[in-house]
């Protein structure tokens, strides 16, 4: 879990602090009150520090129902997912504390009500996708 770090300085090396969470799900970093407080930079830094983890930003009035390694968004807001598996480059290890972090190729997904993310295959399914419409009965 992220427990410290201002949104305005979130992409300065060392400004974000993380700690052990509740242990309900492995290999994720969770941040709450995410959208309204502009905390995406906090999640970016947490993920670039731990690129094998999935960053999860829970918006207000929003949560995740997790069953059989599939997360389903619930509530009226948004869930932001930050995936660091495909980061191509960063300056993180070559800069001093307090200096700006650069990140190349960070993957971001945005989920809303009833969208699904499979933790095993690392794929997002958008419930009301404009590209994969649900077939209509004839």
Secondary structure, DSSP 8 states (H G I E B T S, - for coil): -EEE--STTTTBTT--EE----SSSSSEEEE-STTTTT-HHHHHHHHHHSTTSEEEEE-TTEEEEEETTEEEEEESS-EEEEE-TT--EE-GGGS-TTSB--EES-EEEEE-TT-EEETTTTEEE-TT-SSS------
